[in-house]
Amino acid sequence: MRHFLAGLVLLLLLVVHSESAFADGAQEEFTNHMLEWREKSELAQDNLRGAEEELKAGSKYKACIKQRIASKYGVEAFQALIKAQQINDSENEFDNLEENLAKWNDLRDCNADGSLLN
């Protein structure tokens, strides 16, 4: 009976420890996605400002390149944010995130309506 109880206690400790490790892993993954979102959204904004400066300087070509780079980072940023929200089970936030993701995707085409160059 002692061996059974000792085994049961050990099993319970393993289950609790594995749940804790899973929670820690999920938390770490969430944190990594949020850090990626912050880093890439800053890069997107910096490149978008650079595109505006190039446009003011008269270089539509360089502005378009910067805008496309901004779009790339913006899309990656919002994809990371969506992944973080999925880990956090915050599905009610997805509509707004999907709209923002679509806007960043639209910036790729420098000649499209609503782009920086129009």
C-alpha positions in Angstrom: 0.0 0.0 0.0 2.9 2.4 0.8 4.4 1.8 -2.7 1.0 2.5 -4.3 0.6 5.8 -2.3 4.2 6.8 -3.0 3.6 6.1 -6.7 0.4 8.0 -6.7 2.0 11.0 -5.1 4.9 10.8 -7.6 2.3 10.6 -10.5 0.5 13.6 -9.1 3.7 15.6 -8.8 4.6 14.8 -12.4 1.2 15.8 -13.6 1.3 19.1 -11.7 4.8 19.8 -12.8 4.0 19.0 -16.5 1.0 21.4 -16.4 3.2 24.0 -14.8 5.8 23.5 -17.5 3.2 23.8 -20.2 1.9 27.0 -18.7 5.4 28.3 -18.5 6.0 27.3 -22.1 2.8 28.9 -23.3 3.7 32.0 -21.3 7.1 32.1 -22.9 5.7 31.6 -26.4 3.2 34.4 -25.7 6.0 36.7 -24.5 8.1 35.9 -27.6 5.2 36.7 -29.9 4.6 40.0 -28.1 8.3 40.9 -28.3 8.3 40.1 -32.0 5.1 42.3 -32.5 6.8 45.2 -30.7 10.1 44.9 -32.6 8.5 44.5 -36.0 5.8 47.2 -35.5 8.6 49.6 -34.7 10.5 48.6 -37.8 7.3 49.0 -39.9 6.7 52.5 -38.4 10.3 53.6 -39.0 10.2 52.4 -42.6 6.8 54.1 -43.1 8.3 57.4 -41.8 11.3 56.9 -44.1 8.9 56.4 -47.1 7.2 59.7 -46.2 10.6 61.4 -46.1 11.6 59.9 -49.4 8.3 61.0 -51.0 8.8 64.6 -49.6 12.3 64.5 -51.1 10.7 63.6 -54.5 11.8 60.0 -54.8 8.7 58.0 -55.4 10.8 54.9 -56.2 12.7 55.0 -52.9 9.4 55.8 -51.1 7.8 52.8 -52.6 10.6 50.5 -51.5 10.4 51.8 -48.0 6.6 51.4 -48.0 7.0 47.8 -49.1 9.5 47.1 -46.4 7.1 48.7 -43.9 4.3 46.5 -45.2 6.4 43.4 -44.7 7.3 44.2 -41.1 3.7 45.4 -40.4 2.3 42.1 -41.6 4.8 40.1 -39.6 4.1 42.2 -36.5 0.3 41.6 -36.7 0.8 37.9 -37.5 2.8 37.7 -34.2 0.1 39.6 -32.3 -2.6 37.3 -33.7 -0.5 34.3 -32.5 -0.1 35.8 -29.1 -3.9 36.4 -28.9 -4.5 32.8 -29.9 -2.4 31.6 -27.0 -4.2 34.0 -24.7 -7.6 32.8 -26.0 -8.6 36.4 -26.8 -10.6 35.7 -30.0 -12.8 38.7 -29.6 -9.8 40.9 -30.6 -9.2 39.1 -34.0 -11.6 41.3 -36.0 -9.6 44.5 -35.3 -6.3 42.6 -35.8 -7.4 41.2 -39.1 -8.4 44.6 -40.3 -5.0 46.1 -39.4 -3.3 43.1 -41.0 -5.2 43.8 -44.2 -4.2 47.4 -44.2 -0.5 46.5 -43.9 -0.9 44.0 -46.7 -2.5 46.7 -48.9 0.6 48.9 -48.4 2.6 46.5 -50.5 1.1 47.9 -53.7 2.5 51.4 -54.0 -0.1 52.3 -56.7 -3.2 51.1 -54.8 -5.8 53.5 -53.4 -5.0 54.5 -49.9 -1.3 53.9 -50.3 1.3 56.4 -49.3 2.1 57.3 -52.9 -1.5 58.2 -53.9 
